[in-house]
Amino acid sequence: MALTLTAIWRTAFLGAAFVTGMAHADLLVSPQRVILSDDHRQVVISLNNPGTTTNSYRLSWVERRETETGQLISVKAGEASRSAAELVRYSPQRVTVAPGSTQTVRLDFRPPVDLAPGEYHSHLLVGMEAPVNGTGGTPTISGEQKGISFQLNALLSYAVPVFVRHGAGTATAEISAIEPTQVKRDGVDVPGLKVRLKRGGEFSSYGRIVVYQQLDANAPVELISEAGGVAMYAEIKGLTRVVDLKPGSRLVQGSWIRVTYEGEGTDHGQVYAERSFQVGK
């Protein structure tokens, strides 16, 4: 007896640190993060198929909110107080992407006249459809247990955060606390830092946490940690992020540590916040 199961793997992306598109073997999505505003009301998302089979995708809105540990939690549409779904139109709603080709999706911000100033956000879900003939580019896992064979077809989906900024506003942050800690890497405790960020302004921020070390006044400044994709949505007051140090690095007693929260993407080059301390002091 054969049993076929279909699983949907849904992954919410705030963005990878050093790439320009969201990638999987079946699809490249770019950009990873969309910002629309009064002065920039249209964005085009590219969907590229680097694989060898034709795949179809259906687009839809999903609502998620961020916690102060950086997790994204799904919420019902009516529970999203500042949803962008009713403010942004996208077209087409379904795309088929042949191998080696690219399809585009256009997003248009259409604010009503009475829209309150501030930031709104939703996630645009690009969900793979099951092949009609049972074949296609979906990853397959096969196996057998207690005489029952099974096949698991994974239908992948990609969630692109879409932000709408209406009216005047800023995104600010400060580093309110830094604490040395231990982080698990491959099952082994390694040195790291627990960084507490405090959010300010009307808009969200997006960037990376970078850690520098200087052993003494005559020593060079060294980069010892870097963690990208650090987002603070406008709905949270702050965020705690634990970062591990690069292999071979450690917090040397008496050395000076400087931690910065720097912008990425459209905010590249902006330093939201920085703070320094001396280890052991």
C-alpha positions as a Markdown table, in Angstrom:
| # | Residue | x | y | z |
|---|---|---|---|---|
| 1 | Met | 0.0 | 0.0 | 0.0 |
| 2 | Ala | 1.4 | 3.4 | -1.0 |
| 3 | Leu | 0.7 | 6.5 | 1.1 |
| 4 | Thr | 1.5 | 9.9 | -0.4 |
| 5 | Leu | 1.8 | 12.8 | 2.0 |
| 6 | Thr | 2.2 | 16.5 | 1.1 |
| 7 | Ala | 4.0 | 18.9 | 3.5 |
| 8 | Ile | 4.2 | 22.6 | 3.2 |
| 9 | Trp | 7.5 | 24.1 | 4.5 |
| 10 | Arg | 7.1 | 27.7 | 5.3 |
| 11 | Thr | 10.1 | 29.9 | 6.0 |
| 12 | Ala | 9.9 | 33.6 | 7.0 |
| 13 | Phe | 12.9 | 35.5 | 5.9 |
| 14 | Leu | 14.0 | 39.2 | 7.6 |
| 15 | Gly | 16.9 | 38.7 | 5.0 |
| 16 | Ala | 20.4 | 37.2 | 4.8 |
| 17 | Ala | 23.4 | 39.3 | 5.6 |
| 18 | Phe | 25.5 | 39.1 | 2.5 |
| 19 | Val | 23.2 | 38.2 | -0.4 |
| 20 | Thr | 20.8 | 40.1 | -2.6 |
| 21 | Gly | 18.2 | 37.5 | -3.2 |
| 22 | Met | 16.4 | 34.8 | -1.2 |
| 23 | Ala | 17.6 | 31.5 | -2.5 |
| 24 | His | 16.6 | 27.9 | -2.7 |
| 25 | Ala | 17.3 | 25.2 | -5.4 |
| 26 | Asp | 13.8 | 25.9 | -6.9 |
| 27 | Leu | 13.6 | 29.6 | -6.7 |
| 28 | Leu | 15.5 | 32.9 | -6.3 |
| 29 | Val | 13.5 | 35.8 | -5.0 |
| 30 | Ser | 14.7 | 39.3 | -5.1 |
| 31 | Pro | 14.5 | 41.6 | -3.2 |
| 32 | Gln | 14.1 | 39.9 | 0.1 |
| 33 | Arg | 12.6 | 42.8 | 1.9 |
| 34 | Val | 10.3 | 45.5 | 0.3 |
| 35 | Ile | 9.8 | 49.0 | 1.5 |
| 36 | Leu | 7.1 | 51.2 | 0.0 |
| 37 | Ser | 6.5 | 54.8 | 0.8 |
| 38 | Asp | 4.7 | 58.0 | -0.3 |
| 39 | Asp | 7.7 | 58.8 | -2.6 |
| 40 | His | 8.3 | 55.2 | -3.7 |
| 41 | Arg | 4.9 | 53.5 | -4.4 |
| 42 | Gln | 6.0 | 50.7 | -6.7 |
| 43 | Val | 8.4 | 47.8 | -6.4 |
| 44 | Val | 9.0 | 44.8 | -8.7 |
| 45 | Ile | 9.9 | 41.4 | -7.2 |
| 46 | Ser | 11.8 | 39.0 | -9.5 |
| 47 | Leu | 11.2 | 35.3 | -9.3 |
| 48 | Asn | 13.9 | 33.3 | -11.0 |
| 49 | Asn | 14.0 | 29.5 | -11.6 |
| 50 | Pro | 17.5 | 28.1 | -11.6 |
| 51 | Gly | 16.3 | 24.6 | -11.7 |
| 52 | Thr | 15.4 | 22.1 | -14.5 |
| 53 | Thr | 11.6 | 21.8 | -14.1 |
| 54 | Thr | 8.8 | 24.3 | -14.5 |
| 55 | Asn | 7.1 | 25.3 | -11.3 |
| 56 | Ser | 4.0 | 27.3 | -10.5 |
| 57 | Tyr | 3.5 | 29.6 | -7.5 |
| 58 | Arg | 0.5 | 31.3 | -6.0 |
| 59 | Leu | 0.8 | 34.6 | -4.1 |
| 60 | Ser | -1.1 | 35.6 | -1.0 |
| 61 | Trp | -0.8 | 37.7 | 2.1 |
| 62 | Val | 0.0 | 36.4 | 5.5 |
| 63 | Glu | 0.2 | 38.3 | 8.8 |
| 64 | Arg | 3.1 | 37.9 | 11.3 |
| 65 | Arg | 4.3 | 39.9 | 14.3 |
| 66 | Glu | 7.7 | 40.0 | 15.8 |
| 67 | Thr | 8.6 | 39.1 | 19.4 |
| 68 | Glu | 11.4 | 40.7 | 21.4 |
| 69 | Thr | 13.5 | 37.6 | 20.8 |
| 70 | Gly | 13.3 | 38.2 | 17.0 |
| 71 | Gln | 10.8 | 35.4 | 16.3 |
| 72 | Leu | 8.0 | 35.9 | 13.8 |
| 73 | Ile | 4.6 | 34.6 | 14.9 |
| 74 | Ser | 1.7 | 34.0 | 12.6 |
| 75 | Val | -1.5 | 36.0 | 13.5 |
| 76 | Lys | -4.9 | 36.1 | 12.0 |
| 77 | Ala | -5.7 | 38.8 | 9.5 |
| 78 | Gly | -8.0 | 40.6 | 12.0 |
| 79 | Glu | -5.4 | 40.6 | 14.7 |
| 80 | Ala | -2.8 | 42.5 | 12.7 |
| 81 | Ser | -3.3 | 46.1 | 13.8 |
| 82 | Arg | -1.1 | 47.6 | 11.1 |
| 83 | Ser | -1.5 | 45.3 | 8.2 |
| 84 | Ala | -0.3 | 46.4 | 4.7 |
| 85 | Ala | -2.5 | 43.9 | 2.9 |
| 86 | Glu | -5.3 | 46.4 | 2.2 |
| 87 | Leu | -2.8 | 49.1 | 1.2 |
| 88 | Val | -0.7 | 47.2 | -1.4 |
| 89 | Arg | -1.9 | 45.5 | -4.6 |
| 90 | Tyr | 0.2 | 42.9 | -6.3 |
| 91 | Ser | -0.1 | 41.4 | -9.8 |
| 92 | Pro | -0.2 | 38.7 | -11.0 |
| 93 | Gln | -1.5 | 36.5 | -8.3 |
| 94 | Arg | -0.2 | 33.3 | -9.8 |
| 95 | Val | 3.0 | 32.8 | -11.8 |
| 96 | Thr | 4.6 | 29.9 | -13.7 |
| 97 | Val | 8.4 | 30.0 | -14.0 |
| 98 | Ala | 10.1 | 27.9 | -16.6 |
| 99 | Pro | 13.7 | 26.6 | -16.0 |
| 100 | Gly | 16.3 | 29.3 | -16.4 |
| 101 | Ser | 13.6 | 32.1 | -16.7 |
| 102 | Thr | 12.4 | 34.9 | -14.6 |
| 103 | Gln | 8.9 | 36.2 | -13.8 |
| 104 | Thr | 8.1 | 39.5 | -12.1 |
| 105 | Val | 5.4 | 40.6 | -9.6 |
| 106 | Arg | 4.6 | 44.2 | -9.3 |
| 107 | Leu | 3.6 | 45.7 | -6.0 |
| 108 | Asp | 1.7 | 49.1 | -5.8 |
| 109 | Phe | 1.1 | 51.1 | -2.7 |
| 110 | Arg | -2.4 | 52.8 | -2.9 |
| 111 | Pro | -3.0 | 54.8 | 0.3 |
| 112 | Pro | -6.6 | 55.9 | 1.2 |
| 113 | Val | -7.0 | 59.6 | 1.8 |
| 114 | Asp | -7.6 | 59.0 | 5.6 |
| 115 | Leu | -4.6 | 56.7 | 6.2 |
| 116 | Ala | -3.0 | 57.5 | 9.5 |
| 117 | Pro | 0.8 | 58.2 | 9.5 |
| 118 | Gly | 3.1 | 55.3 | 10.5 |
| 119 | Glu | 4.5 | 52.0 | 9.3 |
| 120 | Tyr | 2.4 | 49.1 | 8.2 |
| 121 | His | 3.6 | 45.6 | 7.3 |
| 122 | Ser | 2.5 | 42.2 | 6.0 |
| 123 | His | 4.3 | 39.2 | 4.4 |
| 124 | Leu | 3.8 | 38.3 | 0.7 |
| 125 | Leu | 3.8 | 34.5 | 0.6 |
| 126 | Val | 5.0 | 32.9 | -2.6 |
| 127 | Gly | 3.8 | 29.3 | -2.3 |
| 128 | Met | 4.6 | 26.5 | -4.7 |
| 129 | Glu | 1.7 | 24.6 | -6.2 |
| 130 | Ala | 1.5 | 20.8 | -6.4 |
| 131 | Pro | 2.3 | 19.5 | -9.9 |
| 132 | Val | -0.9 | 18.4 | -11.7 |
| 133 | Asn | 0.7 | 15.3 | -13.1 |
| 134 | Gly | 2.5 | 14.3 | -9.9 |
| 135 | Thr | 5.9 | 15.2 | -11.2 |
| 136 | Gly | 7.9 | 18.4 | -11.1 |
| 137 | Gly | 10.5 | 20.2 | -9.1 |
| 138 | Thr | 9.2 | 19.6 | -5.6 |
| 139 | Pro | 11.8 | 17.8 | -3.4 |
| 140 | Thr | 10.7 | 14.3 | -2.6 |
| 141 | Ile | 11.6 | 12.0 | 0.4 |
| 142 | Ser | 10.7 | 8.3 | 0.1 |
| 143 | Gly | 10.9 | 5.5 | 2.6 |
| 144 | Glu | 9.2 | 2.5 | 4.1 |
| 145 | Gln | 8.1 | 1.7 | 7.6 |
| 146 | Lys | 6.2 | -1.4 | 8.9 |
| 147 | Gly | 5.4 | -2.5 | 5.3 |
| 148 | Ile | 4.0 | 0.9 | 4.3 |
| 149 | Ser | 5.8 | 2.8 | 1.6 |
| 150 | Phe | 5.5 | 6.6 | 1.6 |
| 151 | Gln | 6.5 | 9.6 | -0.5 |
| 152 | Leu | 6.8 | 13.1 | 1.0 |
| 153 | Asn | 6.5 | 15.9 | -1.5 |
| 154 | Ala | 7.7 | 19.2 | 0.0 |
| 155 | Leu | 5.9 | 22.2 | -1.3 |
| 156 | Leu | 8.1 | 25.2 | -0.5 |
| 157 | Ser | 7.0 | 28.7 | 0.2 |
| 158 | Tyr | 8.8 | 32.0 | 0.6 |
| 159 | Ala | 7.6 | 34.9 | 2.7 |
| 160 | Val | 8.8 | 38.4 | 1.7 |
| 161 | Pro | 8.2 | 41.1 | 4.4 |
| 162 | Val | 6.5 | 44.2 | 2.8 |
| 163 | Phe | 6.7 | 47.5 | 4.7 |
| 164 | Val | 4.6 | 50.6 | 4.0 |
| 165 | Arg | 5.8 | 53.9 | 5.4 |
| 166 | His | 3.3 | 56.7 | 5.3 |
| 167 | Gly | 4.1 | 60.2 | 6.5 |
| 168 | Ala | 7.2 | 61.5 | 8.2 |
| 169 | Gly | 9.1 | 59.3 | 10.5 |
| 170 | Thr | 12.5 | 57.8 | 11.5 |
| 171 | Ala | 14.0 | 54.6 | 12.7 |
| 172 | Thr | 16.3 | 54.9 | 15.7 |
| 173 | Ala | 17.9 | 52.5 | 18.1 |
| 174 | Glu | 20.2 | 52.3 | 21.1 |
| 175 | Ile | 22.2 | 49.4 | 22.7 |
| 176 | Ser | 20.9 | 49.3 | 26.2 |
| 177 | Ala | 22.9 | 46.3 | 27.5 |
| 178 | Ile | 25.7 | 44.0 | 26.6 |
| 179 | Glu | 26.5 | 40.8 | 28.5 |
| 180 | Pro | 29.2 | 38.2 | 27.9 |
| 181 | Thr | 27.7 | 34.7 | 27.6 |
| 182 | Gln | 28.2 | 31.2 | 26.1 |
| 183 | Val | 26.7 | 30.1 | 22.8 |
| 184 | Lys | 26.3 | 26.6 | 21.5 |
| 185 | Arg | 28.2 | 26.0 | 18.2 |
| 186 | Asp | 28.2 | 22.4 | 16.9 |
| 187 | Gly | 27.3 | 21.2 | 20.4 |
| 188 | Val | 30.2 | 23.0 | 22.1 |
| 189 | Asp | 30.1 | 26.1 | 24.3 |
| 190 | Val | 31.9 | 29.1 | 22.7 |
| 191 | Pro | 32.1 | 32.7 | 23.8 |
| 192 | Gly | 29.5 | 35.2 | 22.7 |
| 193 | Leu | 27.6 | 38.3 | 23.6 |
| 194 | Lys | 24.0 | 39.0 | 24.6 |
| 195 | Val | 23.0 | 42.3 | 23.0 |
| 196 | Arg | 19.9 | 44.2 | 24.0 |
| 197 | Leu | 18.6 | 46.7 | 21.5 |
| 198 | Lys | 16.0 | 49.4 | 22.3 |
| 199 | Arg | 13.9 | 50.6 | 19.4 |
| 200 | Gly | 12.9 | 54.2 | 18.8 |
| 201 | Gly | 11.1 | 56.3 | 16.1 |
| 202 | Glu | 8.1 | 55.5 | 14.0 |
| 203 | Phe | 9.6 | 53.0 | 11.6 |
| 204 | Ser | 11.3 | 49.6 | 11.8 |
| 205 | Ser | 15.1 | 49.1 | 11.5 |
| 206 | Tyr | 17.1 | 46.4 | 9.7 |
| 207 | Gly | 20.7 | 45.7 | 9.9 |
| 208 | Arg | 23.5 | 43.7 | 11.5 |
| 209 | Ile | 25.3 | 43.6 | 14.8 |
| 210 | Val | 29.1 | 43.9 | 14.5 |
| 211 | Val | 31.6 | 43.4 | 17.3 |
| 212 | Tyr | 35.2 | 44.8 | 17.3 |
| 213 | Gln | 38.0 | 44.1 | 19.8 |
| 214 | Gln | 41.1 | 46.1 | 20.6 |
| 215 | Leu | 43.5 | 44.4 | 23.1 |
| 216 | Asp | 45.2 | 47.6 | 24.1 |
| 217 | Ala | 45.9 | 51.2 | 22.9 |
| 218 | Asn | 48.7 | 50.0 | 20.6 |
| 219 | Ala | 46.9 | 47.0 | 19.1 |
| 220 | Pro | 44.9 | 47.0 | 15.9 |
| 221 | Val | 41.1 | 46.9 | 16.0 |
| 222 | Glu | 39.8 | 43.4 | 15.0 |
| 223 | Leu | 36.4 | 42.2 | 13.8 |
| 224 | Ile | 35.4 | 39.3 | 16.1 |
| 225 | Ser | 31.7 | 38.9 | 15.4 |
| 226 | Glu | 29.1 | 39.8 | 12.8 |
| 227 | Ala | 25.4 | 38.8 | 12.7 |
| 228 | Gly | 23.1 | 40.0 | 9.9 |
| 229 | Gly | 19.4 | 40.1 | 9.3 |
| 230 | Val | 18.7 | 41.9 | 12.6 |
| 231 | Ala | 15.2 | 43.5 | 12.2 |
| 232 | Met | 13.2 | 45.5 | 14.8 |
| 233 | Tyr | 9.6 | 45.9 | 13.7 |
| 234 | Ala | 7.8 | 49.1 | 14.8 |
| 235 | Glu | 5.5 | 47.0 | 17.0 |
| 236 | Ile | 8.2 | 46.0 | 19.5 |
| 237 | Lys | 10.0 | 48.1 | 22.1 |
| 238 | Gly | 13.3 | 46.3 | 21.8 |
| 239 | Leu | 15.1 | 43.1 | 20.8 |
| 240 | Thr | 17.6 | 40.7 | 22.5 |
| 241 | Arg | 20.1 | 39.0 | 20.2 |
| 242 | Val | 22.8 | 36.6 | 21.1 |
| 243 | Val | 25.8 | 36.5 | 18.8 |
| 244 | Asp | 28.8 | 34.1 | 18.9 |
| 245 | Leu | 32.4 | 35.2 | 18.3 |
| 246 | Lys | 34.3 | 34.1 | 15.2 |
| 247 | Pro | 36.3 | 30.8 | 15.6 |
| 248 | Gly | 39.5 | 31.5 | 17.5 |
| 249 | Ser | 38.2 | 34.8 | 19.1 |
| 250 | Arg | 37.7 | 35.3 | 22.8 |
| 251 | Leu | 36.9 | 38.1 | 25.2 |
| 252 | Val | 40.3 | 39.0 | 26.5 |
| 253 | Gln | 40.4 | 40.5 | 30.0 |
| 254 | Gly | 41.2 | 44.2 | 29.9 |
| 255 | Ser | 40.5 | 44.5 | 26.1 |
| 256 | Trp | 38.1 | 47.0 | 24.7 |
| 257 | Ile | 34.9 | 45.8 | 22.9 |
| 258 | Arg | 32.9 | 48.0 | 20.6 |
| 259 | Val | 29.4 | 46.8 | 19.5 |
| 260 | Thr | 27.6 | 48.5 | 16.6 |
| 261 | Tyr | 24.1 | 48.1 | 15.1 |
| 262 | Glu | 24.5 | 49.0 | 11.5 |
| 263 | Gly | 22.0 | 49.3 | 8.7 |
| 264 | Glu | 21.7 | 46.9 | 5.8 |
| 265 | Gly | 19.9 | 47.0 | 2.5 |
| 266 | Thr | 18.4 | 50.4 | 1.9 |
| 267 | Asp | 19.9 | 51.5 | 5.2 |
| 268 | His | 23.4 | 50.4 | 4.3 |
| 269 | Gly | 26.0 | 52.8 | 5.8 |
| 270 | Gln | 23.8 | 54.0 | 8.6 |
| 271 | Val | 25.0 | 53.3 | 12.2 |
| 272 | Tyr | 21.9 | 53.1 | 14.4 |
| 273 | Ala | 23.8 | 52.6 | 17.6 |
| 274 | Glu | 27.1 | 51.8 | 19.2 |
| 275 | Arg | 28.5 | 51.0 | 22.6 |
| 276 | Ser | 31.9 | 50.2 | 24.0 |
| 277 | Phe | 33.0 | 48.5 | 27.2 |
| 278 | Gln | 36.2 | 47.0 | 28.7 |
| 279 | Val | 36.2 | 43.3 | 29.5 |
| 280 | Gly | 36.3 | 42.6 | 33.2 |
| 281 | Lys | 35.8 | 46.3 | 34.2 |
